[in-house]
Amino acid sequence: MAASGRVAIWQPGFLWPALLLLLLLVMPLRGVRGARLYSEEDPLTILTSDTLKETLRNSSTAWLIQFYSSWCGHCIQYSPTWKALAGDVKDWEQAIRIGVLDCAHEKNFEICKEFGIHFYPTFRYFKAHSSSSDIGKTYRGADRELQTVRQLMVNFLQNHTRDDWPAGCPPLEPARSADILSLMGLKTDHYTAVIIEDEDSYVGREVILDLMAYDGVIVRRVLNTERTFMEKLGISSVPAAYLFRPNGTHKLMDVQKSLRFFFSSFLKLLPGVRRKQGPSALENAGGSRGQDSVEVWKEFDKSKVYMADMESGLHYLFRVELASHQTLEGEELKTFKDFVTVVAKLFPGRQSVVKLLETLLEWLVSLPLERIPYDAILDLVNNKMRISGMFLSEKLQWVGCQGSRPELRGYPCSLWTLFHTLTVQASLRPDALANTGLEEDPLAVLQTMRRYIRSFFGCRECGQHFEAMAKESLEQVKSLDEAVLWLWRKHNQVNSRLAGALSEDPHFPKTQWPTPDLCPACHEEQEGLHVWNENKVLAFLKQHYSSGNISPKYTSSNSPDMLPIQDKNAGLSSDEKPQGNQGGSLAPGGFPTRERQHGLDVPREASVNARKEPKPSMTFLVLGFSSLDMSLCVLLYAFSCVFLMLMFFFFRIRSKRWKVRYNRLYV
Ligand SMILES: Cc1cc2nc3c(=O)[nH]c(=O)nc-3n(C[C@H](O)[C@H](O)[C@H](O)COP(=O)(O)OP(=O)(O)OC[C@H]3O[C@@H](n4cnc5c(N)ncnc54)[C@H](O)[C@@H]3O)c2cc1C
């Protein structure tokens, strides 16, 4: 019977639905899996925290490693150049190798901190035979064109001494003309090519490195200052190449153009010249290829803001971005304090996160230190003191900010979301910053954001662009509502600049936001031209980024408390609440019903749902103590105190009695 049942399942009628189901299950994953910025197919080594140190320690080759962040727009834009460079110098790998390490990958947070990577991309050179404590030499130049970086690689190789020279790297210094002339008429088992060039020219050294992976040919360079040598070989212009054949004959190399590529190709195609056999000994040296895990796509509603995005952003900001700074002092410390003040007072987050931010703020205010080691701040963020009820998840959980590929969106998206939420909160609750020193200032949030981006945001070029925009017009902002609109305008300016760029997620094209489906009333036309109705935009922003529109869906549930999202607007008067047309200086008339259907007057099911969430027994940090455990501890403690006191009185009374008895006897 069982067998017949099994056969029935595989009848054609059942096969197709089963296959369809399988396809449906697999399909959503296809969009989000796969490589980050670099993949196994690229001619470079993908390093991780597991392989970096082991690869560098006493490596027989030098390394040039790009520490990047897969969310950083400039890293995304730069990745084709880096791949092209890696392909261009592939044959140099017995002398110097190209690697990448993604600092945005959770696995690599610690190692990037250890190597002091503050900005992305950071280029580091590591000499051959480096020690395990070597954190490399940073290339700080602004020119990152392929040719510039390639020439820097040559310079870097030449900085090695005789003792630490990469084992497989041929000599790059000019040869003595006498040594070359001695080859005339000499029979050997290989070709010798000589590039005659200027002292500053890189052609000779590049051709030497291009041919190092080939047997049957040796390349040397001679400088054009060797006049007699040039005359003897009949060379009048440089760069030029001269070839000594194995049979002892010699002549000028016959290439169409005196360029690196022409010289190298000519030599590689000579009869008897072939690539060195066998797998490169270095092929196995460190470097894992690929590190992606399959992530499941999370369904989300684009008319909502997700708490999981903002919490993940805060996690990344506190534990990764800021943690790359060993100490905070001076302007950086002031920026950090203001940032914590603004977030602690305005972030409409879960109680456990807000408590953590408030505790951090109290601690910073109570510590009049001029210099704070970041580890102390991290201890607090990680709640090492085990204060109950404060917690910030250590998991990156992108929802509204998830990208169709792992390298897209994520952190920068969450940062925009956070700052839009903060400007809106400041406008909805103007008293929130009272007694912080930031009250009365309509620019408080924006200036804090500006300084944060300038000092700490890993994408330095993004920071420079943002700074330029702030310099241009920030001072014109005179009210909290204008601050909301300023950030919206500037964000749209960035969207417009980045539309079509490599960092754009094809599934989330950069458009002018909010799109007509989110807010039809925001869009108008004047004489055939699109214009924004800024009153409507302001109302929309105040609703969109209000606490009522923040969904708790996908927030991590392993926090010590799962209290509902704080509806800080609950205490506000009804006209301050972000309901449809009632926020701030809205246009009279407010939103028509149609707009309500587009999520402007959203049902508050998010908050309602959150309120309905059961309050689980409190787990106490990672140790897993429940609130019952904690109560028992307290009870035991109280009981021990009472017991000790009783014992104390008991022995005192007894000792008094003994004394009385003894004294009487004595008398
Ligand atoms: C301050 C700053 C400067 C940056 N500068 C650069 C740069 O110079 N070059 C670069 O390559 N990358 C830059 N980035 C990153 C870039 O802007 C995006 O954040 C990143 O490409 C991810 O884009 P995204 O599709 O997730 O949408 P994002 O632009 O990150 O937007 C996130 C969410 O905000 C909402 N939103 C969109 N537009 C607006 C708006 N106008 N007002 C309010 N809400 C809006 C939408 O819901 C959107 O999904 C910068 C990021 C920040 C925080």
The ligand as an SDF file (V2000), in Angstrom:
LIG
                    3D

 53 58  0  0  0  0  0  0  0  0999 V2000
   25.0770   61.5220    4.1290 C   0  0  0  0  0  0  0  0  0  0  0  0
   25.2520   60.5280    3.0130 C   0  0  0  0  0  0  0  0  0  0  0  0
   25.9170   60.9070    1.8490 C   0  0  0  0  0  0  0  0  0  0  0  0
   26.1080   59.9830    0.8200 C   0  0  0  0  0  0  0  0  0  0  0  0
   26.8160   60.3500   -0.2970 N   0  0  0  0  0  0  0  0  0  0  0  0
   27.0730   59.4360   -1.2640 C   0  0  0  0  0  0  0  0  0  0  0  0
   27.8850   59.7600   -2.3880 C   0  0  0  0  0  0  0  0  0  0  0  0
   28.3760   60.8710   -2.5030 O   0  0  0  0  0  0  0  0  0  0  0  0
   28.1220   58.7880   -3.3020 N   0  0  0  0  0  0  0  0  0  0  0  0
   27.6130   57.5340   -3.1780 C   0  0  0  0  0  0  0  0  0  0  0  0
   27.8610   56.6860   -4.0360 O   0  0  0  0  0  0  0  0  0  0  0  0
   26.8310   57.2060   -2.1330 N   0  0  0  0  0  0  0  0  0  0  0  0
   26.5480   58.1100   -1.1770 C   0  0  0  0  0  0  0  0  0  0  0  0
   25.7910   57.7730   -0.1020 N   0  0  0  0  0  0  0  0  0  0  0  0
   25.0710   56.5020   -0.1060 C   0  0  0  0  0  0  0  0  0  0  0  0
   23.7830   56.6340   -0.9380 C   0  0  0  0  0  0  0  0  0  0  0  0
   23.1520   57.8940   -0.7470 O   0  0  0  0  0  0  0  0  0  0  0  0
   22.7390   55.5780   -0.5830 C   0  0  0  0  0  0  0  0  0  0  0  0
   22.5060   55.6210    0.7930 O   0  0  0  0  0  0  0  0  0  0  0  0
   23.1520   54.1840   -0.9590 C   0  0  0  0  0  0  0  0  0  0  0  0
   23.5030   54.1520   -2.3190 O   0  0  0  0  0  0  0  0  0  0  0  0
   21.9730   53.2140   -0.7200 C   0  0  0  0  0  0  0  0  0  0  0  0
   20.8710   53.6520   -1.4830 O   0  0  0  0  0  0  0  0  0  0  0  0
   19.3810   53.1880   -1.2640 P   0  0  0  0  0  0  0  0  0  0  0  0
   18.8230   52.7220   -2.5630 O   0  0  0  0  0  0  0  0  0  0  0  0
   19.2990   52.2420   -0.1440 O   0  0  0  0  0  0  0  0  0  0  0  0
   18.5560   54.4970   -0.8600 O   0  0  0  0  0  0  0  0  0  0  0  0
   18.9610   55.6650    0.0710 P   0  0  0  0  0  0  0  0  0  0  0  0
   19.3030   56.8380   -0.7690 O   0  0  0  0  0  0  0  0  0  0  0  0
   19.9600   55.2330    1.0500 O   0  0  0  0  0  0  0  0  0  0  0  0
   17.6030   55.9800    0.8220 O   0  0  0  0  0  0  0  0  0  0  0  0
   17.1360   55.2020    1.9020 C   0  0  0  0  0  0  0  0  0  0  0  0
   15.6300   55.3210    2.0000 C   0  0  0  0  0  0  0  0  0  0  0  0
   15.2800   56.6720    2.3230 O   0  0  0  0  0  0  0  0  0  0  0  0
   14.0540   57.0340    1.6640 C   0  0  0  0  0  0  0  0  0  0  0  0
   14.3380   58.2250    0.8620 N   0  0  0  0  0  0  0  0  0  0  0  0
   14.8630   58.2900   -0.3850 C   0  0  0  0  0  0  0  0  0  0  0  0
   14.9910   59.5630   -0.7580 N   0  0  0  0  0  0  0  0  0  0  0  0
   14.5390   60.3150    0.2700 C   0  0  0  0  0  0  0  0  0  0  0  0
   14.3990   61.7200    0.4730 C   0  0  0  0  0  0  0  0  0  0  0  0
   14.7630   62.6030   -0.4580 N   0  0  0  0  0  0  0  0  0  0  0  0
   13.8990   62.1410    1.6600 N   0  0  0  0  0  0  0  0  0  0  0  0
   13.5210   61.2700    2.6080 C   0  0  0  0  0  0  0  0  0  0  0  0
   13.6070   59.9490    2.4570 N   0  0  0  0  0  0  0  0  0  0  0  0
   14.1150   59.4730    1.3070 C   0  0  0  0  0  0  0  0  0  0  0  0
   13.6210   55.8610    0.8400 C   0  0  0  0  0  0  0  0  0  0  0  0
   12.6870   55.1190    1.5900 O   0  0  0  0  0  0  0  0  0  0  0  0
   14.9010   55.0500    0.6990 C   0  0  0  0  0  0  0  0  0  0  0  0
   14.6540   53.6750    0.5750 O   0  0  0  0  0  0  0  0  0  0  0  0
   25.5940   58.6670    0.9520 C   0  0  0  0  0  0  0  0  0  0  0  0
   24.9350   58.2920    2.1180 C   0  0  0  0  0  0  0  0  0  0  0  0
   24.7560   59.2010    3.1560 C   0  0  0  0  0  0  0  0  0  0  0  0
   24.0750   58.7730    4.4340 C   0  0  0  0  0  0  0  0  0  0  0  0
  1  2  1  0
  2  3  1  0
  2 52  2  0
  3  4  2  0
  4  5  1  0
  4 50  1  0
  5  6  2  0
  6  7  1  0
  6 13  1  0
  7  8  2  0
  7  9  1  0
  9 10  1  0
 10 11  2  0
 10 12  1  0
 12 13  2  0
 13 14  1  0
 14 15  1  0
 14 50  1  0
 15 16  1  0
 16 17  1  0
 16 18  1  0
 18 19  1  0
 18 20  1  0
 20 21  1  0
 20 22  1  0
 22 23  1  0
 23 24  1  0
 24 25  2  0
 24 26  1  0
 24 27  1  0
 27 28  1  0
 28 29  2  0
 28 30  1  0
 28 31  1  0
 31 32  1  0
 32 33  1  0
 33 34  1  0
 33 48  1  0
 34 35  1  0
 35 36  1  0
 35 46  1  0
 36 37  1  0
 36 45  1  0
 37 38  2  0
 38 39  1  0
 39 40  1  0
 39 45  2  0
 40 41  1  0
 40 42  2  0
 42 43  1  0
 43 44  2  0
 44 45  1  0
 46 47  1  0
 46 48  1  0
 48 49  1  0
 50 51  2  0
 51 52  1  0
 52 53  1  0
M  END
$$$$
